Amino acid sequence: MRFKVDTDDNHSWPPANSETLWVMPEPQARTYRILSIPVLANGIAIDDTVFGEVEPNGDLTFDRKYISGGHSTIRIFIDHQADENTLTERITAIVSEIEDAGCTVRRTRWDLILAVDIPTLDAYEHVYDDCLIPRGEAGDLSAESACMTFDT
């Protein structure tokens, strides 16, 4: 399913005006369950149920969110002000810390951007306390919310 993405012409972000995600049809007409972690699209997460429209050319496009699946999504931007070996070690450590908290990481072709699926509030608290705060304070990364389901 294709999701249109608002772009910021002043900052070249995001780097594309749409994103395609895996979905599975649900029993109710025109509804689909999100199966992959969104990198660029905002307001949706894995297991959300959304409405889709089939375009005249056959493309399936996002219409609107129907039901939250209970997951949250964040994006992590890794500081690139380091040599290649340091960056590789930093990315590996960050991914490991996130996965240890019970979350799933989607690596992107832009190696310094990670999309993270957070399935529970407990997992969010672990990622926040054990990775985002200390690494953010150290200047290793910054993060932004793409879809928050939990009250934090």
DRENDO-1510 file (C-alpha; in Angstrom, 1 decimal, always signed):
<recs>
REC; n; res; u; v; w
REC; 1; MET; +0.0; +0.0; +0.0 .
REC; 2; ARG; +1.3; +3.4; -0.9 .
REC; 3; PHE; +1.3; +6.2; +1.7 .
REC; 4; LYS; +1.7; +9.8; +0.6 .
REC; 5; VAL; +4.3; +11.7; +2.6 .
REC; 6; ASP; +4.4; +15.4; +3.2 .
REC; 7; THR; +7.9; +16.8; +2.3 .
REC; 8; ASP; +9.7; +19.8; +3.6 .
REC; 9; ASP; +11.2; +21.6; +0.6 .
REC; 10; ASN; +13.5; +23.7; +2.8 .
REC; 11; HIS; +15.2; +20.7; +4.5 .
REC; 12; SER; +14.9; +17.9; +1.9 .
REC; 13; TRP; +13.1; +15.7; +4.4 .
REC; 14; PRO; +11.7; +13.2; +4.0 .
REC; 15; PRO; +13.8; +12.1; +1.0 .
REC; 16; ALA; +10.7; +10.7; -0.8 .
REC; 17; ASN; +7.1; +11.8; -1.3 .
REC; 18; SER; +5.6; +8.4; -0.7 .
REC; 19; GLU; +6.3; +5.1; +1.0 .
REC; 20; THR; +5.1; +1.6; +0.2 .
REC; 21; LEU; +4.3; -0.8; +3.1 .
REC; 22; TRP; +3.3; -4.4; +3.2 .
REC; 23; VAL; -0.4; -4.9; +4.2 .
REC; 24; MET; -2.8; -7.8; +4.6 .
REC; 25; PRO; -6.5; -7.5; +3.6 .
REC; 26; GLU; -8.9; -7.7; +6.5 .
REC; 27; PRO; -12.4; -9.2; +6.4 .
REC; 28; GLN; -14.1; -5.8; +6.3 .
REC; 29; ALA; -14.3; -4.2; +2.9 .
REC; 30; ARG; -11.4; -1.9; +2.0 .
REC; 31; THR; -9.5; -2.5; +5.3 .
REC; 32; TYR; -6.0; -3.7; +5.6 .
REC; 33; ARG; -3.6; -4.5; +8.5 .
REC; 34; ILE; -0.1; -2.9; +8.4 .
REC; 35; LEU; +2.6; -5.5; +8.3 .
REC; 36; SER; +5.8; -3.5; +8.0 .
REC; 37; ILE; +7.4; -0.7; +10.0 .
REC; 38; PRO; +6.9; +2.7; +8.4 .
REC; 39; VAL; +10.0; +4.8; +7.9 .
REC; 40; LEU; +8.6; +8.0; +6.4 .
REC; 41; ALA; +4.8; +7.8; +6.9 .
REC; 42; ASN; +3.5; +9.4; +10.1 .
REC; 43; GLY; +0.5; +8.4; +12.3 .
REC; 44; ILE; +0.6; +4.6; +11.6 .
REC; 45; ALA; +2.3; +1.6; +13.1 .
REC; 46; ILE; +2.5; -2.2; +12.7 .
REC; 47; ASP; -0.9; -3.9; +13.3 .
REC; 48; ASP; -2.9; -0.8; +12.6 .
REC; 49; THR; -6.0; -1.3; +10.5 .
REC; 50; VAL; -6.4; +1.2; +7.7 .
REC; 51; PHE; -8.7; +2.0; +4.8 .
REC; 52; GLY; -7.3; +1.7; +1.3 .
REC; 53; GLU; -8.4; +2.8; -2.1 .
REC; 54; VAL; -7.6; +1.1; -5.4 .
REC; 55; GLU; -6.5; +3.8; -7.9 .
REC; 56; PRO; -7.5; +3.5; -11.6 .
REC; 57; ASN; -4.0; +2.3; -12.4 .
REC; 58; GLY; -4.4; -0.6; -9.9 .
REC; 59; ASP; -2.2; +0.9; -7.1 .
REC; 60; LEU; -3.5; +0.5; -3.6 .
REC; 61; THR; -3.2; +3.8; -1.6 .
REC; 62; PHE; -3.8; +4.7; +2.0 .
REC; 63; ASP; -7.1; +6.5; +2.7 .
REC; 64; ARG; -7.2; +6.8; +6.5 .
REC; 65; LYS; -6.5; +5.0; +9.8 .
REC; 66; TYR; -9.4; +2.9; +11.1 .
REC; 67; ILE; -8.2; +1.1; +14.3 .
REC; 68; SER; -4.9; +1.3; +16.2 .
REC; 69; GLY; -3.1; -2.0; +16.6 .
REC; 70; GLY; -1.5; -0.8; +19.9 .
REC; 71; HIS; +2.1; -0.5; +18.5 .
REC; 72; SER; +4.1; +2.8; +18.3 .
REC; 73; THR; +6.8; +3.9; +15.8 .
REC; 74; ILE; +9.8; +6.1; +16.3 .
REC; 75; ARG; +12.6; +7.2; +13.9 .
REC; 76; ILE; +16.2; +7.4; +15.1 .
REC; 77; PHE; +18.7; +9.6; +13.4 .
REC; 78; ILE; +22.3; +8.5; +14.1 .
REC; 79; ASP; +24.9; +11.3; +14.3 .
REC; 80; HIS; +27.1; +11.0; +11.2 .
REC; 81; GLN; +30.0; +13.1; +12.6 .
REC; 82; ALA; +32.3; +10.1; +13.1 .
REC; 83; ASP; +34.6; +7.9; +11.1 .
REC; 84; GLU; +33.2; +4.8; +9.3 .
REC; 85; ASN; +34.3; +2.3; +11.9 .
REC; 86; THR; +32.9; +4.3; +14.8 .
REC; 87; LEU; +29.6; +4.7; +12.9 .
REC; 88; THR; +29.4; +0.9; +12.2 .
REC; 89; GLU; +30.0; +0.1; +15.9 .
REC; 90; ARG; +27.5; +2.8; +17.0 .
REC; 91; ILE; +24.7; +1.5; +14.7 .
REC; 92; THR; +25.3; -2.1; +15.8 .
REC; 93; ALA; +25.2; -1.2; +19.5 .
REC; 94; ILE; +22.1; +0.9; +19.1 .
REC; 95; VAL; +20.2; -1.8; +17.1 .
REC; 96; SER; +21.3; -4.3; +19.8 .
REC; 97; GLU; +20.0; -2.1; +22.6 .
REC; 98; ILE; +16.7; -1.6; +20.9 .
REC; 99; GLU; +16.2; -5.3; +20.1 .
REC; 100; ASP; +17.2; -6.2; +23.7 .
REC; 101; ALA; +14.2; -4.1; +24.8 .
REC; 102; GLY; +11.8; -6.2; +22.7 .
REC; 103; CYS; +11.5; -3.9; +19.8 .
REC; 104; THR; +12.0; -4.5; +16.0 .
REC; 105; VAL; +14.3; -2.3; +13.9 .
REC; 106; ARG; +13.9; -1.6; +10.2 .
REC; 107; ARG; +17.2; -0.5; +8.7 .
REC; 108; THR; +16.9; +1.8; +5.7 .
REC; 109; ARG; +18.9; +2.5; +2.6 .
REC; 110; TRP; +19.9; +5.7; +4.4 .
REC; 111; ASP; +22.0; +3.8; +6.9 .
REC; 112; LEU; +21.8; +6.5; +9.5 .
REC; 113; ILE; +18.0; +6.4; +9.9 .
REC; 114; LEU; +16.4; +3.6; +11.8 .
REC; 115; ALA; +12.6; +3.0; +12.1 .
REC; 116; VAL; +11.6; +1.2; +15.3 .
REC; 117; ASP; +8.4; -0.7; +16.1 .
REC; 118; ILE; +7.6; -0.6; +19.8 .
REC; 119; PRO; +5.0; -3.2; +20.7 .
REC; 120; THR; +4.4; -2.3; +24.4 .
REC; 121; LEU; +4.7; +0.5; +26.9 .
REC; 122; ASP; +7.3; -1.6; +28.8 .
REC; 123; ALA; +9.4; -1.9; +25.7 .
REC; 124; TYR; +9.1; +1.8; +25.1 .
REC; 125; GLU; +10.3; +2.6; +28.6 .
REC; 126; HIS; +13.3; +0.3; +28.2 .
REC; 127; VAL; +14.3; +1.9; +24.9 .
REC; 128; TYR; +13.8; +5.4; +26.2 .
REC; 129; ASP; +15.7; +4.8; +29.5 .
REC; 130; ASP; +18.4; +2.4; +28.2 .
REC; 131; CYS; +19.1; +3.9; +24.8 .
REC; 132; LEU; +17.5; +7.1; +23.8 .
REC; 133; ILE; +18.3; +9.2; +26.8 .
REC; 134; PRO; +21.9; +8.2; +27.4 .
REC; 135; ARG; +22.8; +8.1; +23.7 .
REC; 136; GLY; +20.9; +11.4; +23.0 .
REC; 137; GLU; +22.8; +13.1; +25.8 .
REC; 138; ALA; +26.1; +11.7; +24.4 .
REC; 139; GLY; +25.2; +13.2; +21.0 .
REC; 140; ASP; +25.0; +9.8; +19.3 .
REC; 141; LEU; +21.5; +10.1; +18.1 .
REC; 142; SER; +18.2; +12.1; +18.0 .
REC; 143; ALA; +14.8; +10.6; +17.8 .
REC; 144; GLU; +11.3; +11.6; +16.7 .
REC; 145; SER; +7.9; +10.1; +17.2 .
REC; 146; ALA; +6.2; +8.9; +14.1 .
REC; 147; CYS; +3.2; +7.3; +15.8 .
REC; 148; MET; +2.7; +7.1; +19.6 .
REC; 149; THR; +0.1; +4.9; +21.0 .
REC; 150; PHE; +1.3; +4.8; +24.6 .
REC; 151; ASP; +0.7; +7.6; +27.2 .
REC; 152; THR; +4.2; +8.5; +28.3 .
</recs>
